[in-house]
């Protein structure tokens, strides 16, 4: 099973979010960076799948050179390859991002086939929340796509079968993965059974591989990186690809960012410790929530 | 020209609450352009009472049906909307080269976002997710406000496209906003609106992804719709600390919600998580215990009518963001609160 997980470098935001004076970016002078939470779960899911079925995991991101740091974080969790679609750090819209990802993963396999059985994404980016890159990648590659997945199983094709890993020789030295043979239709008869909860019921999807799947946090509990994992990640070579230039016109043009005005100007303090309980009960009564 | 809004039906029959809120924004967009408002849903014409839609400003309605459609099928739904948008039967485009529909709007639910993303990919057009307002400023431009960071940040932007595709962050839109809208267009079709059937042309590939639904429903009070949510964060200290929160939630007929650190520590299951990557809640009361108030958490509880924080740290971000606060240890305050409620 050859899996590519797409992640995005986003600011690590805690108690407050601030905007740069020109109103166009989030002020990151004081913050670190991470990947979106759903994506960390996507990497964990990919690593777990390859632990069960064999194969390998690549992580891919589109971002500035510093995004290599987030790729290394994911390598420390067990991914084998890091691929950086390097940009100057300007924000890419969902359509341009999807096109660059599709370019990078398509035709990387032998005979121009897709080099992966499964493309995993987070359901949405933590920062821009566009909810569409995986769907657009799927359309660009002609693959089925399921989103918001909280449970994922690989079935059929014989457990333990390895997907035929593409060599991707045009962009990297390919390493020792795969045998260069042709991938069978639908990833050798393997399918995914994926489910999510929607409005209180479970929706189950069954689609053939290769496929695009976006997952949500809660599908698993990501492991902490091991020390050997961190050391390996530190030494790993990040494969860098220059994507085709970002289109100058984006259909959705950002004018400015702003922090919504807070409706609360600070809490009214009811008291300290257990002494505040009578006031608290009075408030609950006033709100009409007491039985 | 027409603004077309996708309506999701809810389990009880009728339009879902998020869809009705999306309709509010769709109507605002139609009004800003002097356009009509149409509704479309997948299912039988009788699935939705059109009276409610007419009151919301809808003047035409389409029930999308096909023998090929059984469960939710995102590509097929998008294909149907694409068909309606380019060939809305009975309506003609007023612009040269343009279709009869100027915008397609849906609620920013798992279904709405997914279907409109497919529609964006199929048409090659941009899609703006999680909008809170939309106004037409020119035949090809819509000025909109959309959420980033699940609502912790707002983006003013311009969507430039011959067909505007957008989803509406329903939890940020008041349900009754329509009543207060002075620019509202009177319904043209009065009470007798009948939904017309629309059968989309579908290819096999459009049905490759189709859901089957399990009938199982979770028992107990649903976090998303609970009137009272008792929240617990790092300050709870460990898995055993949640027993008193469960007890309090039980006394108030509510549900327990938790912050992200609680689920990432494995203290509680992820389905109890409130926040950007968990559930968005809209209770009358959110009692946040031992929660610091990171923006990702606040994004999930900003729909609460009243937030009361119980925290040992008067300087915690949540104390600035809550309506009321008790400065103290939840392990002291909550048992005392339970004892008082039981004694009543």
Interface residues (C-beta under 8 A of the other chain):
Chain A: X13 X14 X15 X16 X17 X19 X26 X37 X38 X93 X94 X95 X98 X124 X126 X127 X128 X129 X130 X131 X132 X135 X136 X138 X139 X140 X144 X145 X146 X147 X148 X196 X197 X198 X199 X200 X201 X202 X203 X204 X205 X207 X208 X216 X217 X218 X221 X222 X249 X250 X251 X252 X253 X254 X255 X256 X257 X258 X259 X260 X262 X264 X266 X267 X268 X269 X270 X271 X272 X273 X274 X276 X277 X278 X280 X281 X283 X284 X287 X288 X289 X290 X291
Chain B: X10 X11 X16 X71 X72 X74 X108 X109 X110 X111 X113 X114 X116 X117 X118 X120 X121 X122 X124 X125 X126 X127 X128 X129 X130 X147 X148 X149 X150 X151 X152 X153 X154 X155 X156 X157 X158 X159 X160 X161 X167 X208 X209 X210 X211 X212 X213 X214 X215 X216 X217 X218 X222 X227 X228 X251 X252 X253 X254 X260 X263 X264 X266 X269 X270 X271 X273 X276 X277 X278 X284 X285 X292 X293 X294 X295 X296 X305 X306 X307 X308 X309 X314 X317 X319 X320 X321 X322 X323 X324 X325 X326 X327 X328 X329 X332 X333 X336 X337 X340 X341 X344
